[in-house]
Amino acid sequence: MVKGVNSAAEQAEQLKQDGNLYFKKNRLGAAIDAYTEAITLCPNVPVYWTNRALCHRKRNEWERVEEDCQRAVQLDPKSVKGHYMLGLALLQREKYAEGIRALERALDLGRGAHPHSYMVEEIWQELASAKYDKWQRDSVKRTLELQKLENSCEISLEEKYLHNINQNEDGTNEDTDSTSEQLAALKLVFSKAAEADIPTDVPDYLCCKITLDIFRDPVLTPSGLTYERAVILEHLEKVGKFDPITRETLHPSQLIPNLAIKEAVTAFLEKHGWAYNMD
């Protein structure tokens, strides 16, 4: 019995290797068949599901990507690739809120496992793009609603002005001045309401001193400076074990998450979704 189980596992692993080879040669149909056979033999191995999902992704078969990745994250809730491709599939199928949540989960998991890997950067780019698109949709909706409300208020004030004119012919100048003041105040109120959707500059304290981009995963050094985690880790690995600004000795183990800045960035992005645009 044990021998049979081992044999099935070995066959499944060989099929996965075959599938990987087919995938590299862009023989997606053959790769899918190989991964499917591996899944049939060992259905509880998450990587078989994510590998097949990757083939479906290249074919733009997003419903199948979603199905395979749902199974993968059930088997392994910490699967970065599973959550990542699930997020992409959900976004493609216009399940925006669910897709963003899946990408956020993938990003958190990726940062914990490999904070400066290419995948973390790729996930962030997709997440930022999804959130920027969401902001654009919401911004258009808010703008139209504000314009409609402002127009209604202006019409009401003008109707009130005409009514007062008809009721009190001697007070036209006073009524005119009052109405003008109210219209000016109204425009000011709606202008303030629209400010959050007008792109400006991101505050310096929310930006990395090396990249000048808004923080994604800020870390604090012993000298009190804050850097983007992936960027400072790359500096320490490729340039030297020192702070790029103070030149003091610095090791990766000395970096700690700057939770205060991270919360400030989150709050800023929630209010100013345009800042997700990295172009």
N, C-alpha and C positions, 0 to 999 in steps of 0.2 A: 504493500500500500504506500509506504513512504517513498519507495523507488518510483512508483507511478507519479506521485506528486512532484518529485524532483524532476522527473522526465518532462512533465508538462511545463514546469517552470523554465527548464532549459530550452525547450522548444519555443516557448513564448519569447524568451530573451533573444534567441536566434532570429525569430521573426521580427522583433523590434530592430535588430541590427540590419536585417534585410530592408525593412521599411526606411531606416535612416539613409541607407545607400540609395534606394530609389528616390527618396526625397531630394538628395543632393543632385541627382541627375534630372530632377524635375519630372520624374515619372510619378505623378501624384496619384493616379489611379492604382498603380501597382503598390505604392506606399500605403494607401488606404487599405487595400486588401490585406497586406502583411500585418498592419496594426490591428485590423479587425480580427484576424486569426489569432493574434496574440491575446486580444481581449477575450475571445471565446475560450481560450485555454486558461487564462488568469485574469478574470474580470475585475479583480480588486487591486490592480497595480495602476496608480494614478498616471504615471508617465505615458502609458499606452494610450490613454484617453487624450492627454494633452498633445501628444505627437499626432494623433489622428486629427484632432481639432486644428492643428497648425496647417495640415494639408487642406482641410475644408476652408480655412481662412484664405489660403492662397487662391482658392477657387471662388472666393466670395460667397460661399455657402454658409451664411451667417446663422441660420436656424440650426444647422448641424453643429456649428462651432459652439453655440449656446448649449445644446444638449450634451455634447461631450464634456464641456468645461463644467457644467453643473454637476455631472457625475464625478469629475476629477476633484472638485473642491469638497464634495461629500466624502470622498475617500481620504483626501488630505486637505484639511482646512487651511493649511499653511502653504499651499501651492501657489507660488508667485505667478507662474505662467498660467495656471488655471484661472485665477482671479483676473489677471490681466486680459487674457483673450475673452473671458466671459464679459468683462466690461466693454471691450470693443464690439462684441457681438450684440450686446444689449443696446449700445448706442446706434449701431447700424439699423437695428430694428425699432428705433425711435422710442426705446424704453430709457429715457434720458436719466431719470433719477436713480434707477437701479444700476445703470451703467456707470454713473459717476461713483456710486457707493462701491461697486466692484473694483474700479480703478484705485480708489482711495485705499481699499483694503490691500490691493496688490502693492501699492507704494509703501505702505506701512511695513508690510512683510519684507519687501525688497530692501528697504533701508536697514532693517534689523539684521538681515542675512548678509547682504553685500552692498554696503552704503555707497560705494563709488563705482559700481558696475554700470556697464552700458545700458542694462535693462532698466535700472532705476531712472536714468535720464530719459529713456524712451517712454517709460510709464508716465513720468511727470509731464512730458511734452503732450502726450495724449490727454491726460487729465486736465492740463491747463487749457488745451484747445476745446475740450468738452465744456469746461466751465465758462470759457469766454463765449462760446456759442450760446450757452444758456443765458448768460448775461445779455447778449445781444437780443435774444428773443424776448426776454423779460423787459429790457430797456425800451424796445419798440412798443410793447404793450403798455408800459407805464406812460410813455410819452403821449400815446394816443389818448389814454384815459385822462391825463392831466390837461391836454388840449381841449378835450370835450368838456371837462369840468370848468375850465377857465372860460370857455366860450359861453357856457350856461350862466356862469356868474356875471359875466359882462352884460349879457342880454337882460338878466334880472335887474342889474343896476340901471341900465338904460331905460327899462320899462318903468322902474321906480321914478327915475328922473322925469320922464314924460308925464307920469301920473301927477307928480308934484307940480309940474308946470301948469297942467290943466286945473289943478285945485287952487293954486295960489299964483296968480299972474304977476303979483308984485315981488315975488321972491325968486325970480329966475336967476339972477346973478349969484345969489347965495347957493341956490340949488346946483347951479353949474359948477361952482367951485367945489362944493361938497362931493359931487359925483366924480369930478376929475381926481380929487384926492383919493377917493375910494378905489377908482380904477387903477391909479398908480400903486396904491397899497396892494391891490389884488395882483398886479403884475409882479411885484416884489415877492409876494408869498409864493407864487408859482415858480418864479425864477429860483428861489431858494430850494423848493421841492425838487427841482430838476438838477441841482448841482452835483449830486452823487453820481449821476450818469454822464457827467462831462469829464473826459480824461484830462488829468493834470500830471504833475510830477509826483513820483513815489517819494515819500520822505527819506532822507539819507540814512537815518538810523535803521530803516527797514531793508537796507541794501548791503550786499557784501562789498567789502572794501577792495576786493580783488576783481570780481566780475562786474560790479556796479549794478547787478540785477537784484530784484527783490529776493529775499531769503526764501529757501524751500525747506532746508534742514539746518538751521543755525546752531553752531557750537561755540562755546566760550573757552578762551585760553586763560592760563594763569595770570597773564598780564591784563586781563579784562577786555580784550578785543574779541569781536565776534566775526566768524567767517562761515561761509557755506561749507558744510562738512566734506562733501566730495572734493571741493576745490582745495581745501587746506590739506586733506589727506594726500591728494595727488602731489601737492607741493612738497610735503614731507617725504614722500616716496621718491620723487624724481629729482628734486633740487637739493634738499638737505633738511636735517632735523633742527630747524630753527624757525622762529616767527618771521614771516616776510616783512613785517613792518618794524617790530622792535629789535629783530635779529637775535633775540634771546633763544636759548636752547628750548626746543619743544618736541615732545614725543606724542604719538597718537593717543596713548593712554591718558594723557593730561587733558584731553578735550572732553568737555561735558556739554550736554544739550542746554541751549539757552532757551528755556521754556517761556520766559517772559517775552522775549522777542518773537518766538514762534506763535504765541497767543496773539501778540499785537499784529503780526502779519496776517493771521487767520481772520481777525476782526476787520482789518483793513480790506482784505480781499472780499469778504462777505458784503461789505458796504460798497466797494469799488471794483466790481467784476471786470472792468476794462483793463485792470492791471494784470490780468492773466495773459494778455496779449504780449508775447515776447518778441514780436517783430520790431 
